[in-house]
Amino acid sequence: QVLLVESGGGLVQPGGSLRLSCAPSGSIFSIYAMGWYRQAPGMHRELVATIINGGSTNYADSVKGRFTISRDNAKNTVYLQMNGLKPEDTAVYYCNIKSFVAPYEYWGQGTQVTVSS
């Protein structure tokens, strides 16, 4: 079973930066989208950013201009550069990969991001 391994979370002060990384533990074929979601306490999981084949990106309005998603196709790795972090960005961040072949969707275990002074 292929797992998604996330790294880069932590505690940062408001206005600071973090870079999240996500890589699969094995091979995933026919990937068509990679992305990041987040879930704050008591809230539903929400989309943060996605990147599809060809490089098109999509961002939640709340992170536009501050976060940047990118991918390394050779390594099937996806990154999330987070700048200008705010306390409301505090959440568990989950990596997501979608594929045209079963099991079609993979989730990471989540990495905690805490923005606090």
Protein Blocks (a to p, Z undefined) as FASTA:
>chain_A
ZZdddehiacddehiacddddddfbdcehiabdcdddddehiacddfbdcdehiiacddf
klgokaccdddfklopacdddehiafklgccdddddddfbdehiacdebiaddddZZ
